[in-house]
Amino acid sequence: MLVTQYFMVCQLSEVEKYGMCMQEIRPFHIAVPVRDIEEARKFYTGVLGFEEGRSDSHWIDFNMYGHQYVVHYKPPVQGSEQTGRLHHNPVDGHEVPVPHCGVVLKWEEWEALAEKLRQAEIEFVIEPYVRFKGQAGEQATLFFLDPSGNALEFKSFKDPKKLFSKDQGFSERLYEQNSSGLYTC
């Protein structure tokens, strides 16, 4: 069965599984500063297992679960008091580092990554746990810093349809079947 969403047609199985047409999702590109290219290379390939893409003496592309994550060497700024400092906002009783980035993983991938990070003795900013329990946005999350102090968050939803949910009935109301048998928003 096909589903129409935002003038796109996709398989109903995608909508049922993810709550959206996955063709709409495009890989993101993000670049972050690092203090040492080789240190970053060892961390992202050795600890996280990201595949290295193109690189130069001052930058490296990594495959972060299908997204382009790039580290760029940034020399330290002499006399800067802001070097290495992150802002934190309270979320569900924890201080979330800002800025941060990461990927929403499948539940099993998230559990495997959490265990891999524990085995590598990574110091967590926020230990792996499930937040917003019993609420529409219930999710597993964890935060840690790379060697240059860039904050990374990896999370997962038991129900991927709840990624943007504001209330419990969201995924059930999102799609309606029309007279042609297509599901529309």
N, C-alpha and C positions, 0 to 999 in steps of 0.2 A: 504494500500500500504506500502511496506517495503522500507527502505532506507539503503544503504550501506555506511558506513563512517569509515575510518580507520580500515577496515576489520571487522567491526561490523555491525550487522543488527538491525535496530530499526524501529519503526512506523513513517511514514511520519508526522503524527500529532505532534510528538515530535519535529521534525526538523522544521516544520512550526511554532510551538508555541515558541520554545526556540532557534532555530538556530543551534541546535546540538543534538546528541543522549544523553539523560540524564543519561543513564547507565554508561557513561564515568565519570561522576562526582562522586567522592568519598568524604565522609565527611573529613574535615580537622581536625587536632588536633593542638591546640596552647596552650601554657602555659605562663602566665604572672605573674609577681611578685605583691604581695599586702602587704600593711603595717599591715593589721588587717583582719584575717579570718572572724570573725563575722560581721564586717562592710561590707566586700565583699559579704557575704551570704545575708545580708539584702538588699543590692543594687541590686544584680543580680536576686534574687528571688522576692523581694518586688517591686522594681521599674521597672525592665525590664521583670519580669515574666518568667524568665528562670527556667526550672525544674532542681532541684539538682539531681545529680547522686551519684556516690560513693564519699566518703570523708574520711578524717582523720583529725587529729588535726592541720596539717600543709598544707593541700590542699583540694580543692573541685572541682569535675567535674560538669560542667553545660551543658545542652543541649541548644546550641545557634542555633536555627532554624535547627536542625539536625546535627550540628557539635559539636565536643567535645572541649569545652572551659574550661580550667583549671586554677584556681588561686592557686598560691603557696605563702605561707608566706615567706617574705624576710625581715630579720631584717635590720634596718637602718645601713648604713656604717658611722661610726663616722668620721667627718672631710672631707667628700666627698662634693665637690662643685657641682657635677653633680646630686645629689639627687633631683628627681622631675622635672628635666629640660627636655624639649623636643626640638628638632630641628624643624624648620618650613620651608617648601618650598612653593613658590608662585604657585598657580594653579587658573586660572580664576579669578584673582583679590583678592583671599583669601590666608591666610597663613595656609597651611595644616600641622597639626602636624605629625611628623615622630619620631618613628614608630607609626603605627596605624593598626587596623584590624577591620573586621566587616563582614557583609553579604549583598549580593544583594537580595533584597526582591521583592515580587510582589508589584505593584504600590499601591494597596489598603492597603497592610500590612505596607508599608513605611509611608503612610499618617496616619494610625492608630498609629504607633509607634511615629511619630512626635508629634501627639496630646497628646499621653500618657506622653511623656517626658515634654511637655509644662505644662500639668496638674500637674506633679510631681515637677514643677519648677526647672528642671534641667538647669544648666547654659551651654549654647552651646558654643563651641569653634567657630563653624561656624553654624549659624542659618540655619534651613531647607530652601532650595531653589533649583531651577532648574538651573544647570550650562551647559555651552556649548550649549545654546539655538540655534536651527536651524542647529546644526552641527551633524555629525554622532554619536558622543558620548554623545548626550543630555541625561542628567540624573538628577534625584532628589537626593540630598545628605544632610547629616547633620553630624556634629561631636560634640562629648562631651567627657568628661573625667570621668572615674570611681573615687571613693573616693581616690584611691591610685595614681591617675594621669595617668592611662593607657588610651590612646586615642582610641576611638571607632568611626568608620564610618559606617553608614548604608545608602545604596543607592538603587535606582530603575531606571529601564529603561521602558519607555512606550512601547518600542519595544525591548523585551529581545534578539532578534537576533542581536542587535547592541552592545552587551556587548564588543566585541573585534573589532568592526568596525573601519576602518580608513577612509573610504569614504562613501558617500551616497549610492552607488550602491552595497555595500558589500553583504547584505543579498540576494539581487536579483541574484547575480552571484555565490553565494556559492555552489549551488547544480545544477546539470544538470541531466536531465532524459535520461537514456540510452535506447537502443532498447528493453531491457527486461522490461522496465517500472520502473526500480529502479533508485533512485536518488543517485548520487555519487559526491564526492568532486573532 
